[in-house]
Amino acid sequence: MYTIEMAYARMRELQDLANRSRAHQAAAAHRVDKTRTPRAKKKR
């Protein structure tokens, strides 16, 4: 039997995963920007 509680727990799990991956993507994008910036400045 699949209860509301089980569905809610699963929903929370997926939400946490989504938030974690979104935070990771933002951090990774920030890191990429940091490494790219000096290279872009050198091209004059």
N, C-alpha and C positions, 0 to 999 in steps of 0.2 A: 504493500500500500504506500502511495506517495502522498505525504501530508504537506500542508501549507508550510509547516516549519521546515521540512526538508527543502522545499522549493525556495524558501526565504534564505536558508543557509547557503544554498547553491548560488543564489543571486548575489549574496554578499561576497562569496568567494570570487566570482567572476568580476565583480566591481573592484575588489582589491587587486586582482591581477591586472585589470585595465589601468588602474591608477598607477601601479608599480611600473608597467611598461611605458606609460605616458611620461612619468618622471624620468625614467631611464633614457627615453628618446630625447627629452629636452636636455639632459645632462650631456648626452653624446653629441648633440647638435652644437651645444655651447663649446665643447671641447674641440670640435672640428673647426669652429669659427676662430678659436684662439690660435690653432696651429696654422690656419690659412692666412691670418692677418699679416704677420711679418713678411711672408712670401709676397703678398700683394703689394706691400710698401716698397719692396726692393725693385719691383718692375717699374722703372721710370722712363 
